[in-house]
Amino acid sequence: MAKVRFVGPEPVIVPELGGRTVQPDEVVEVPDHRYDAYVCQPPNWEGVEEPKESAPKKATARKGDV
């Protein structure tokens, strides 16, 4: 899970977090795949801990590849 800080001026209810009320300057965990949806709103959210990168996939040669 990634972490973001709410930097808005007043508490907000975040349905995606189970309807939780988030207070100004509070750090919350969000699903890694939703991190960008929060940090693209700089008046409201800032990144604290970016999503962990998933393990790199190994390339596999397919028949006919050179």
C-alpha positions as CSV (number, residue, x, y, z in Angstrom):
1,M,0.0,0.0,0.0
2,A,1.1,3.5,-0.8
3,K,0.8,6.5,1.6
4,V,-0.6,10.0,0.9
5,R,-1.1,13.0,3.1
6,F,-4.3,15.0,2.9
7,V,-3.3,18.7,2.6
8,G,-6.8,20.2,2.2
9,P,-8.1,22.8,4.6
10,E,-11.1,20.8,6.1
11,P,-11.8,17.1,6.9
12,V,-13.2,15.1,4.0
13,I,-15.0,11.8,3.7
14,V,-13.3,9.4,1.3
15,P,-15.7,6.7,0.0
16,E,-12.8,4.7,-1.5
17,L,-11.4,4.3,2.0
18,G,-14.6,2.8,3.4
19,G,-16.3,6.2,4.0
20,R,-13.5,7.2,6.4
21,T,-13.2,10.9,7.4
22,V,-9.6,12.1,6.7
23,Q,-8.4,15.1,8.7
24,P,-6.0,17.8,7.3
25,D,-2.4,16.7,7.5
26,E,-3.4,13.1,8.1
27,V,-1.4,10.3,6.3
28,V,-3.5,7.4,5.0
29,E,-2.7,4.2,3.1
30,V,-4.2,3.8,-0.4
31,P,-4.0,0.9,-2.8
32,D,-0.9,1.1,-4.9
33,H,-2.9,1.1,-8.2
34,R,-4.8,4.2,-7.0
35,Y,-1.8,6.3,-5.8
36,D,-1.7,8.4,-9.0
37,A,-5.3,9.3,-8.6
38,Y,-4.5,11.0,-5.3
39,V,-1.2,12.7,-6.1
40,C,-2.6,14.2,-9.3
41,Q,-4.7,16.5,-7.0
42,P,-1.9,18.6,-5.4
43,P,-4.3,21.1,-3.7
44,N,-5.7,18.1,-1.7
45,W,-3.1,15.3,-1.6
46,E,0.7,14.8,-1.6
47,G,2.7,11.6,-1.8
48,V,4.4,10.3,1.3
49,E,5.4,6.8,0.2
50,E,5.1,5.7,-3.4
51,P,3.8,2.3,-4.4
52,K,6.3,-0.5,-4.2
53,E,7.4,-1.6,-7.6
54,S,6.4,-5.1,-8.4
55,A,9.1,-7.6,-9.2
56,P,10.4,-7.3,-12.7
57,K,9.1,-10.0,-15.0
58,K,11.6,-12.3,-16.7
59,A,11.7,-12.1,-20.5
60,T,11.0,-15.4,-22.0
61,A,12.0,-16.3,-25.6
62,R,9.2,-17.5,-27.8
63,K,9.6,-19.9,-30.6
64,G,10.7,-18.0,-33.7
65,D,12.2,-15.1,-31.7
66,V,15.8,-14.2,-32.5
